[in-house]
Amino acid sequence: MGTLWFCIVAVMLAFYVVLDGFDLGAGIVHLFVARTDSERHTVLASIGPVWDGNEVWLLAGGGVLYFAFPALYASSFSGFYLPLIIVLWLLTLRGVSVEFRSHTRGAVWSPFWDVVFSGASLLLAVFYGAALGNVVRGVPLDQNGRFFESLWTNFRPGPNAGVLDWYTILIGVAALAALLLHGALWVAFKTEGDVALRARRLAKWTVWIVAALTAAITAASFWVQPSLAAHFSGHAWGAAFPGVAVLGLAGIIWFSWRGHERNAFLSSCAYLLGMLTSAAFSLYPYVLPSSTDPAFGLTVHNAMAPVYGLRVGLIWWVIGMTLATSYTVYAYRSFAGKVKSGAHGEGY
């Protein structure tokens, strides 16, 4: 039962990154691909009807994490208190900037909120990547499953590492590049004219940076966390997950250079899913490894809730996810098609 819920949480968080990732990416790139106020309206309109709905998957994933693995939730939310507060502020600033932009227009305020929206999106991508890096690298858990990390110490992985070290920063930069690419492909897919042209051009060159960073973080992850190699060698079928990422990356390159925006964006979705599921597979059965002593790490067995509760919760999860998925499909089907150049989405 613990393994099933581990897979559920991993898939939900992966779907959140894929869905909210493109509007984070659109926020990062919108100052680069949009040159006028009208064009920035177009970029915002391309994500307007779905961006807040996408963040529901973060809330749902956090709720499921709390329900299924309460020990992990308690440990991580206390140990990562400072970065989690920073993420909360960034999410708040991002939402506020979108809403306030339509209510406080002017020569100063509109550009100000555009910069806040772009900056908050960029920093969120970096912090999300750094968070994943911390989980892969491990944190200094004690025998009681508790830890605390400073924002940074000496920037070196190890028992005394902070939230930010060279490895987690590398993962953060890779996440930034991947979501920038994801957002550029979305904007190219959903818009027309000069905005789409600039987004397409940006994606064509960013994909090579993502490919280089993918190779770098893969090598760094196997060096920082040697158990990853043992896990993959002991379960050869797990190579399917990084295989999906490689095929997704190849698809981005192939379709981008041939002008197939939709297929390029779907390939980006496959790349992100492949990378995230690879990380989850390589960590199992750990949900939070320990950098001090492997025996102190939290696993699906010592961090999960009682089995009876998980069995009952599975029924309600199926009902809730059916409703959430149905709404998501309905929203995206209603939003199908390109946003016309100069379009002003409601409230944007």
C-alpha positions as CSV (number, residue, x, y, z in Angstrom):
1,M,0.0,0.0,0.0
2,G,2.9,2.4,0.7
3,T,4.4,1.7,-2.7
4,L,1.0,2.5,-4.4
5,W,0.7,5.8,-2.6
6,F,4.4,6.6,-3.4
7,C,3.5,6.2,-7.1
8,I,0.4,8.3,-6.7
9,V,2.2,11.2,-5.1
10,A,5.0,11.0,-7.6
11,V,2.6,11.1,-10.6
12,M,0.6,13.9,-9.1
13,L,3.6,16.1,-8.5
14,A,4.9,15.2,-12.0
15,F,1.6,16.3,-13.5
16,Y,1.7,19.5,-11.5
17,V,5.2,20.3,-12.9
18,V,4.0,19.6,-16.4
19,L,0.8,21.7,-16.1
20,D,2.0,24.6,-13.9
21,G,5.4,24.3,-15.5
22,F,4.3,25.8,-18.8
23,D,2.7,28.9,-17.2
24,L,5.7,29.3,-15.0
25,G,7.8,29.2,-18.2
26,A,5.4,31.6,-19.9
27,G,6.0,34.0,-17.0
28,I,9.7,33.6,-17.3
29,V,9.8,34.3,-21.1
30,H,7.0,36.8,-21.5
31,L,9.4,39.8,-21.1
32,F,11.6,38.4,-23.8
33,V,9.1,37.2,-26.4
34,A,6.6,40.2,-25.9
35,R,7.9,43.6,-26.8
36,T,4.7,45.7,-26.4
37,D,1.9,45.9,-23.8
38,S,-0.5,44.3,-26.3
39,E,1.9,41.4,-26.8
40,R,2.3,40.9,-23.1
41,H,-1.5,40.8,-22.8
42,T,-1.4,38.0,-25.4
43,V,1.1,36.0,-23.5
44,L,-0.9,36.4,-20.3
45,A,-4.1,35.5,-22.1
46,S,-2.5,32.3,-23.3
47,I,-2.3,31.0,-19.7
48,G,-5.1,33.1,-18.2
49,P,-7.9,30.6,-18.1
50,V,-5.8,27.7,-16.7
51,W,-2.9,28.9,-14.6
52,D,-4.7,29.1,-11.3
53,G,-6.4,25.7,-12.0
54,N,-3.0,24.2,-12.6
55,E,-1.9,25.1,-9.1
56,V,-4.7,23.0,-7.7
57,W,-2.5,20.0,-8.5
58,L,0.1,21.4,-6.1
59,L,-2.5,21.7,-3.3
60,A,-3.8,18.2,-4.2
61,G,-0.3,16.7,-4.2
62,G,0.5,18.4,-0.9
63,G,-2.7,17.1,0.6
64,V,-2.1,13.6,-0.6
65,L,1.5,13.7,0.7
66,Y,0.2,14.8,4.2
67,F,-2.4,12.0,4.1
68,A,-0.2,9.2,2.9
69,F,3.2,10.0,4.4
70,P,2.6,12.2,7.5
71,A,6.1,11.6,8.9
72,L,7.6,13.0,5.7
73,Y,5.3,15.9,5.7
74,A,6.1,16.8,9.3
75,S,9.9,16.4,8.8
76,S,10.2,18.3,5.5
77,F,7.9,21.2,6.4
78,S,9.9,21.8,9.6
79,G,13.3,21.2,8.1
80,F,12.6,23.3,5.0
81,Y,10.7,26.0,6.8
82,L,12.6,29.0,5.3
83,P,12.6,27.9,1.6
84,L,9.0,26.9,1.9
85,I,8.1,30.3,3.2
86,I,10.0,31.8,0.3
87,V,8.1,29.6,-2.2
88,L,4.8,30.7,-0.5
89,W,5.7,34.3,-1.0
90,L,6.7,33.7,-4.6
91,L,3.4,32.0,-5.4
92,T,1.6,34.9,-3.7
93,L,3.5,37.5,-5.7
94,R,2.9,35.7,-8.9
95,G,-0.8,35.6,-8.4
96,V,-1.0,39.1,-7.1
97,S,1.0,40.5,-10.1
98,V,-1.4,38.9,-12.6
99,E,-4.5,40.3,-10.9
100,F,-3.1,43.7,-10.0
101,R,-1.8,44.3,-13.5
102,S,-5.4,44.6,-14.7
103,H,-6.4,47.0,-11.9
104,T,-3.4,49.3,-11.6
105,R,-2.5,50.1,-15.2
106,G,-0.1,52.9,-16.0
107,A,3.3,53.8,-17.3
108,V,4.9,52.6,-14.0
109,W,2.6,49.9,-12.6
110,S,2.1,47.7,-15.6
111,P,5.8,47.2,-16.3
112,F,6.4,46.8,-12.5
113,W,3.9,44.0,-12.2
114,D,5.3,42.4,-15.4
115,V,8.7,42.3,-13.8
116,V,7.3,40.9,-10.6
117,F,5.4,38.2,-12.5
118,S,8.5,37.2,-14.5
119,G,10.9,37.3,-11.5
120,A,8.6,35.3,-9.2
121,S,8.1,32.7,-12.0
122,L,11.9,32.5,-12.5
123,L,12.7,32.1,-8.8
124,L,10.0,29.5,-8.3
125,A,11.5,27.4,-11.1
126,V,14.9,27.6,-9.4
127,F,13.6,26.8,-5.9
128,Y,11.5,23.9,-7.2
129,G,14.6,22.5,-8.8
130,A,16.7,23.0,-5.7
131,A,14.0,21.2,-3.7
132,L,14.2,18.2,-5.9
133,G,18.0,18.4,-5.6
134,N,17.8,18.3,-1.8
135,V,15.5,15.2,-2.0
136,V,17.9,13.3,-4.3
137,R,21.1,14.4,-2.4
138,G,19.6,13.7,1.0
139,V,19.2,15.9,4.1
140,P,20.8,15.6,7.6
141,L,18.0,13.6,9.2
142,D,18.6,12.4,12.8
143,Q,17.4,9.2,14.4
144,N,14.1,10.9,15.2
145,G,13.5,11.9,11.5
146,R,14.2,15.6,12.2
147,F,16.5,18.0,10.5
148,F,17.1,21.6,9.8
149,E,19.0,23.2,6.9
150,S,20.3,26.7,6.6
151,L,19.7,28.4,3.3
152,W,23.4,27.8,2.5
153,T,26.6,26.9,4.3
154,N,29.7,26.2,2.3
155,F,28.0,25.3,-0.9
156,R,29.2,21.7,-0.8
157,P,27.1,18.5,-0.5
158,G,27.6,16.6,2.7
159,P,26.3,16.3,6.2
160,N,26.6,20.0,6.8
161,A,25.2,21.2,3.5
162,G,22.6,23.9,3.3
163,V,19.5,24.0,1.1
164,L,21.7,25.6,-1.6
165,D,25.0,24.0,-2.6
166,W,26.6,23.6,-6.0
167,Y,24.6,20.4,-6.7
168,T,21.1,21.8,-5.8
169,I,22.0,25.1,-7.6
170,L,22.8,23.1,-10.7
171,I,19.5,21.3,-10.4
172,G,17.8,24.6,-10.0
173,V,19.4,26.1,-13.1
174,A,18.5,23.0,-15.0
175,A,14.9,23.3,-13.8
176,L,14.9,26.9,-14.9
177,A,16.1,26.1,-18.4
178,A,13.6,23.2,-18.7
179,L,10.6,25.3,-17.6
180,L,11.8,28.2,-19.8
181,L,11.8,25.8,-22.7
182,H,8.4,24.4,-21.7
183,G,6.9,27.9,-21.5
184,A,8.4,29.0,-24.8
185,L,7.0,26.0,-26.5
186,W,3.6,26.7,-25.0
187,V,3.6,30.3,-26.1
188,A,4.7,29.3,-29.6
189,F,1.8,26.7,-29.7
190,K,-0.9,29.1,-28.3
191,T,-0.1,32.4,-30.0
192,E,0.4,33.8,-33.4
193,G,2.6,36.4,-35.2
194,D,5.7,38.0,-33.8
195,V,5.2,36.6,-30.3
196,A,5.0,33.0,-31.6
197,L,8.0,33.6,-33.8
198,R,10.2,34.9,-31.0
199,A,9.0,32.0,-28.7
200,R,9.8,29.5,-31.4
201,R,13.2,31.0,-31.9
202,L,13.9,31.0,-28.2
203,A,12.9,27.3,-27.8
204,K,15.1,26.2,-30.7
205,W,18.2,27.4,-29.0
206,T,17.2,26.7,-25.4
207,V,16.7,23.0,-26.1
208,W,20.4,22.6,-26.6
209,I,21.1,24.2,-23.2
210,V,18.6,21.8,-21.6
211,A,20.2,18.9,-23.3
212,A,23.6,19.9,-21.9
213,L,22.3,20.5,-18.4
214,T,20.4,17.1,-18.5
215,A,23.7,15.3,-19.1
216,A,25.4,17.4,-16.4
217,I,22.7,16.8,-13.7
218,T,22.6,13.1,-14.5
219,A,26.3,12.7,-14.0
220,A,26.2,14.9,-10.9
221,S,23.3,13.0,-9.4
222,F,25.1,9.6,-9.8
223,W,28.2,11.2,-8.2
224,V,26.4,12.8,-5.2
225,Q,24.0,9.9,-4.6
226,P,25.9,6.6,-5.5
227,S,22.8,4.5,-4.6
228,L,21.1,5.6,-7.8
229,A,23.5,3.5,-10.0
230,A,22.8,0.5,-7.8
231,H,19.1,1.0,-8.1
232,F,19.1,1.2,-11.9
233,S,21.5,-1.7,-12.3
234,G,19.3,-3.9,-10.1
235,H,16.1,-3.0,-11.9
236,A,16.9,-2.7,-15.6
237,W,13.2,-2.0,-16.5
238,G,13.6,1.4,-14.8
239,A,15.6,2.5,-17.8
240,A,12.2,3.1,-19.4
241,F,11.8,6.3,-17.4
242,P,15.0,8.1,-18.6
243,G,14.2,6.6,-22.0
244,V,11.0,8.6,-22.1
245,A,13.0,11.8,-21.2
246,V,15.5,11.2,-23.9
247,L,12.8,10.6,-26.5
248,G,11.0,13.7,-25.3
249,L,14.1,15.8,-25.7
250,A,14.7,14.3,-29.2
251,G,11.1,15.1,-30.1
252,I,11.5,18.7,-29.0
253,I,14.5,19.1,-31.3
254,W,12.9,17.3,-34.2
255,F,9.5,19.0,-34.1
256,S,10.7,22.5,-33.2
257,W,13.0,22.7,-36.2
258,R,10.1,21.6,-38.4
259,G,7.5,24.0,-37.0
260,H,5.2,21.4,-35.4
261,E,4.4,23.5,-32.3
262,R,1.9,21.1,-30.7
263,N,4.1,18.0,-31.0
264,A,7.1,19.9,-29.7
265,F,5.1,21.0,-26.7
266,L,3.9,17.4,-26.1
267,S,7.4,16.2,-26.4
268,S,8.4,18.7,-23.7
269,C,5.7,17.2,-21.5
270,A,7.1,13.8,-22.1
271,Y,10.6,15.0,-21.2
272,L,9.5,16.5,-17.9
273,L,7.5,13.4,-17.0
274,G,10.4,11.2,-17.8
275,M,12.9,13.2,-15.7
276,L,10.6,13.4,-12.7
277,T,9.6,9.7,-12.8
278,S,13.3,8.8,-13.2
279,A,14.0,10.7,-10.0
280,A,11.2,9.0,-8.2
281,F,12.2,5.5,-9.4
282,S,15.8,6.1,-8.4
283,L,14.9,7.1,-4.9
284,Y,12.4,4.3,-4.1
285,P,11.9,3.1,-1.3
286,Y,13.2,6.4,0.1
287,V,10.9,9.4,0.3
288,L,13.6,11.5,2.0
289,P,17.2,10.0,2.2
290,S,19.5,10.9,5.0
291,S,22.9,12.5,4.3
292,T,24.2,11.6,7.8
293,D,23.3,7.9,8.0
294,P,21.2,5.9,5.4
295,A,19.5,4.1,8.3
296,F,17.9,7.5,9.4
297,G,16.3,8.0,6.0
298,L,12.5,8.1,5.6
299,T,11.1,5.3,3.4
300,V,7.6,4.4,2.2
301,H,7.5,1.8,5.1
302,N,8.5,4.0,8.1
303,A,6.8,7.2,6.9
304,M,3.4,6.0,5.7
305,A,0.1,6.3,7.5
306,P,-1.7,3.2,8.9
307,V,-2.8,0.8,6.1
308,Y,-6.5,0.9,6.9
309,G,-6.6,4.7,6.5
310,L,-4.7,4.4,3.2
311,R,-7.2,1.8,1.9
312,V,-10.2,3.9,2.7
313,G,-8.5,7.1,1.4
314,L,-7.8,5.4,-1.9
315,I,-11.6,5.3,-2.6
316,W,-12.0,9.0,-1.9
317,W,-8.8,9.8,-3.9
318,V,-10.3,8.1,-6.9
319,I,-13.5,10.1,-6.6
320,G,-11.7,13.4,-6.0
321,M,-9.2,12.9,-8.8
322,T,-12.0,11.9,-11.2
323,L,-13.7,15.2,-10.6
324,A,-10.4,17.2,-10.8
325,T,-9.3,15.4,-14.0
326,S,-12.7,16.0,-15.6
327,Y,-12.6,19.7,-14.8
328,T,-9.0,19.9,-16.1
329,V,-10.0,18.2,-19.4
330,Y,-13.1,20.4,-19.7
331,A,-11.1,23.6,-19.1
332,Y,-8.4,22.7,-21.7
333,R,-10.9,21.6,-24.3
334,S,-12.8,24.9,-23.8
335,F,-9.6,26.8,-24.1
336,A,-8.4,25.0,-27.3
337,G,-7.1,27.0,-30.2
338,K,-4.7,29.9,-30.6
339,V,-4.9,33.2,-28.7
340,K,-5.3,35.9,-31.3
341,S,-2.6,38.5,-31.4
342,G,-3.4,41.5,-29.2
343,A,-6.1,39.5,-27.3
344,H,-7.0,40.8,-23.9
345,G,-8.0,37.9,-21.8
346,E,-10.7,38.8,-19.2
347,G,-9.0,40.5,-16.3
348,Y,-5.6,40.7,-18.0
